[in-house]
Every structure is written in structure tokens, then in C-alpha cells.
Amino acid sequence: MTKAEIVKVLAEKVGLSRREAVQVLGVVLDGVVAAILAGEKVELRGFGSFRTRARQARTGRNPRTGARVSVPSKIVPYFKPGKQLREALGRK
């Protein structure tokens, strides 16, 4: 599902115009991104939680040449599905 499809569903289900639905979705996503950037955990009960994890520096390999490459440490986004989402996926 794309952002445009989410906007369409939001507009239809809530009775908003497309422009309003774009603004609502933008505010929600901006808030989630801002919280994650601030190091906070964003939890949507039943759906899941978003947070960051630190990855340590490591030595990797260039797949083309096989040469060793130093991969620096970094912060990456992490999603953990909630109980309801896991159960719904388990029923399929």
C-alpha cells in the first residue's frame, strides 16, 4: 500500500477531502519521524512499535571484488510488530 492509497482510504473512511487527508497523514508521519529522531519509541497498540537501534562497526566484504571493507557504526530504524498484527499474520 502506498502513501497515496492510504490517503484515499483515509479520505473515504473518515469523510475528509483528499487535501485534508494528505495533511492529516503528513502530520502523523512527521510526528512519528520527529519522535524517532529524538530517540523516542513510538508505539501504536496492536500494530507495533518503532524505535532506533545502534549497529556496531564491522568489517564487510565487497561482493564484486571480495576486498575487505570497513562498515562504520550507525543508527538504524527498527519495527517490532504488535501482538494483534502478529496474530493476524499467523492466521493466514
C-alpha positions in Angstrom: 0.0 0.0 0.0 1.4 3.4 -1.0 1.0 6.7 0.7 -1.5 7.8 -2.0 -3.6 4.7 -1.3 -3.5 5.4 2.5 -4.7 9.0 1.7 -7.5 7.6 -0.4 -8.7 5.2 2.3 -8.4 7.9 5.0 -10.5 10.3 2.9 -13.2 7.7 2.2 -13.5 6.2 5.7 -13.3 9.5 7.7 -15.1 11.7 5.2 -12.3 14.1 4.5 -11.3 15.8 1.3 -8.1 14.4 -0.3 -6.2 17.6 0.6 -7.3 17.3 4.3 -6.3 13.6 4.3 -2.9 14.4 2.9 -2.4 17.0 5.6 -3.6 14.6 8.4 -1.3 11.8 7.2 1.6 14.3 6.8 1.2 15.5 10.4 1.1 11.9 11.7 4.1 10.8 9.8 6.1 13.9 10.6 5.3 13.3 14.3 6.5 9.7 14.1 9.7 10.7 12.4 10.4 13.6 14.8 9.9 11.3 17.8 12.2 8.6 16.3 14.8 11.2 15.5 14.6 12.4 19.2 15.4 8.9 20.3 11.9 8.1 21.5 9.9 4.9 21.0 6.7 5.3 19.0 4.1 2.7 20.0 0.8 2.0 18.1 -1.0 -0.5 20.3 -1.9 -3.6 18.4 0.1 -2.6 15.3 3.6 -2.3 16.6 6.4 0.0 17.8 9.1 2.0 16.0 12.5 2.9 17.6 16.1 3.0 16.7 18.9 0.5 17.3 22.6 1.0 17.2 24.7 -1.2 14.9 28.3 -1.7 15.7 31.1 -1.1 13.3 32.2 -4.2 11.4 34.3 -5.5 8.6 32.4 -6.5 5.5 33.3 -7.6 2.0 32.8 -6.0 -1.4 30.7 -8.7 -3.2 32.2 -7.8 -6.6 35.9 -7.8 -5.6 35.9 -9.7 -2.3 38.0 -6.9 -0.8 37.5 -6.2 2.9 35.6 -3.0 3.6 35.2 -1.2 6.9 31.5 -0.6 7.7 31.1 2.2 10.3 28.7 2.1 13.2 25.2 3.6 12.6 21.8 4.1 14.0 19.0 2.2 12.1 15.2 2.3 12.4 13.6 -0.8 13.9 10.0 -2.0 13.8 8.6 -4.6 16.2 5.1 -5.8 15.3 2.4 -5.8 18.0 0.5 -8.8 19.3 -2.6 -8.2 17.2 -0.6 -7.8 14.0 1.5 -11.0 14.7 -1.7 -13.0 15.4 -3.4 -11.7 12.3 -0.4 -12.7 10.2 -0.3 -16.1 11.9 -3.9 -16.8 10.9 -3.1 -16.6 7.1 
